[in-house]
């Protein structure tokens, strides 16, 4: 099947297919006499596998290494499991950080609502400046550095 058909069936662009070839997650197809790429039917399953793995957090470089081992007759199952465990750990850490951030934002909103309710006239409260006094500042700076 030609690259346009594969791309359409897989839900990607022809450029994505060429990129997958370059990084080694999709085998380079044979060429027709006129120079068009002619992918085997199995290429669709490979592109779908790659897309699903990427959606789960695998990088194309990781997938290329794993697929290379598999294509050479190896069984990279433990490596795949280890990578997935690491991705789960990172996700759980990120979720914990996000929950802490959400809780801090709720606390700030509650504090600010009280300050605004107690405010006399139009005196400024300098709410944004108060963020530098909050633990949120340190956590946010850490998140942006990573």
N, C-alpha and C positions, 0 to 999 in steps of 0.2 A: 504494500500500500504506500502511496506517496505521502510525503510529509504533511501536506495540507489535510489529507484525510485523517491521518493519525492524530494530528494536532486537534482537529475538530472532535474526533471521537474521544480523545483524552481530556479535552477541555483546556488545552494549553495553546500557546502560539508556536508557529514553526521556529521562531527564534529560541524558544525554550527548548525545543527538541535539539537544536544545534548546540545549545549550551550544555544540555545533558550529555551529548556526545563528547564535547570538549573536556568535561570534568570526569568522564568515565563511568557514568551511571547508566548510559544507554549505548549499546554497541553501535559502531558506525555501520550503516546499512550498505548493502551493495548498491551500485549505481546502474541505472538503465543506460542503454547506448547513447541516449541524448543527455546523460549526465544527471538525471533526476534521482533523488534518494528513493530507494524502494525498500521499505521496512517489512520485515516478516510480521505475521499476525501476532506473534509473541511480544512484539515491541509495545503493544497496547497494554498488556498486563504489566510490563516492566515500568512504563510511565505511570500507571496507576499506583504501583507499589511505591515508586519514588515520591509521588505526590502525597500519599498517605503517610509515609515515613517522615517527610519534611513537615507535614502538618502536626506530627507528634513531637517534633523538635529535633530530629536528626538533621545534621548538615549534609550537604551534597558531598563534601570531602569524606565524612564518616561513611556515608553510603557507598561511595566509590571504593573505599578500602575494604569494606565488608563484602561487597559484591565481587571484588577482585579475588578475595580469598575463596569465596563460594565457587566462582567460575574455574578456579584452579584445583577444585576437588576438595577444598577444606570445608570445615563445619564451624563457622564463626559464631555459633549459637551463644556461647558464654560471653563473647565480646559484645554481641548485640544486647544480651540481658544486662551486662554491666553498664553499657551506655544508657539503656532505658532506666536503670536504677538511678544513675547519676542525674538524668533529666528529671525524674520524679522528685528526687531530693531537692534539686534547684527550684522546681516549681513549688514544692511545699514551703521552701524558704521564702520565695517570692510572695506566696499567698499570705504567710505569716506577716511579712513586712507590709503588705497591702492592708491586712486587717488592722494592724497597729496604726497605720496611716489613717484609715477610715475612723478608727476610734478617736485619734487625736483631732481630726477635723470636726467630728461631732462635738468633742469637748470645747474646741475653739468656738464653734458656732453657738453653743450654749452660753459660754462666757460672754461672747460678743453681744448676744441677744440681751443678756442681763445688763451689760454696760450701756447698750443703746437705750434700754427701757429706763435706766436710772439717770440718763444724761439730762442735764439742764440746758435748755436753749440749743444753740447751734455750736457749742464748743466742740472742737475736734477731739477725737479719741485716739487718733494715730494707730488704728488697728493693724495696719500692715507693718508698722515699725515694731509693734509688740511681738511679731513673729520671731524676731531675733532673740527674744527672751524665752521662746518656747522650745521644748525638746524636739519639736517637729523640724526645726532648722537643722539640727545635727543629723537626724535620720534622713532628711531630704538630701542634704549634701552628700551623705554616704551613698544613697541610691544613685545620684547623678555621677558619682566617680566610678561606679562599677560598669 
